[in-house]
Amino acid sequence: MSNQTKSEVLPKKKEEKEKKEEKEEKEEKEEKIEKKTNTDEDEEENYFEDLSSDSDDDWTPFSKRPEWKGVEPIPQNNNEPMICPIDYSHEFKEIMGYFRFVLENNEISERAFELTFEVISYVPGHYSAWWYRRILLEKLNKDLTKEMDFLKEYVFEVQKNYQLWQHRKCVVDKFDDGQHEKEFSEIALFKDAKNIHAWSFRIWSIQRFNLWEGELQYAEKMLRKDHRNNSAWTYRKFIVTKGGQIEADLELAIQECNFTIEKLEKGINNEAAWIYLRYWILKTNIEKCLEIEKIVIELNKKKHHCFYPHEFFIFIYEKILKKENYLQKALQFAQLLKIKDPIRKKFWSYKIFCLKRSLLNHK
């Protein structure tokens, strides 16, 4: 301890505290999700539970359901014989036949509403079923809070389903308060931190309901969990610029460059961070650019086989510094990467051509 100064100890303690808090939060959420998963379906207040059974034995054909008596399902219209017809199950053919019937007749009824769920159960990405469901929600004056509860349960089954997230957005848009949407997207991102639909939904809800408070801390937390998460980096940019409302001035650009350098010092082989740094360094000045160049040179000494610093040098020499001596350096790095990065050999050949042309223009 005598060999360590106070300034060295304090950051370590802060980092240990953050890790401890993050671990406790993760354990708490895991426990919450596990309890949610293990909840007996009979105890859930979900008005869809009678429809959601996966058992074929429990499925009753529409022709035997009293509410559909007298309805003639519309079969799929195949005017020409198919070379490889899809072998649909009997249940699916029947469900879709009745769904075509309600669409054809523009039916507004409770049975049509229940039918949309059966279609979605078979094909979660069936956009027509989701679209018609929204029409019925409005026309039948359904309780939207129950629909929200249904979506909260169903999202765990089809997290990567765009239609579900779009449907949630359309329903939420009817409310004046979107505070619960943070939790909704956070649960999905806890299970899959790179779910693009969850990130997009979070961005929309933050803008729609003006929920900016605490979001920078959330972005930082997600980057602490995985500093290679490109979605989290993109979200950070969205937050610091307030969705483009805040002008990216020099002060903000320097702040973000410094933040990114801190992350790169922990892991230089992080493409997402390098791309983020490129964006912000364009908004700094020559002085800051040269300062970062020196830092990257030192970082590069620690890991020579990493391509990203070399790409970064080419970028700043070509886009910012631009003088002949810097373009010569960029050319040398491009020639090196043509050998070291054979997968993109043709790209680096093109970059070499462009740099040589730029050098000729300087003469």
Beta strands, then each sheet from edge to edge (+ up, - down):
end
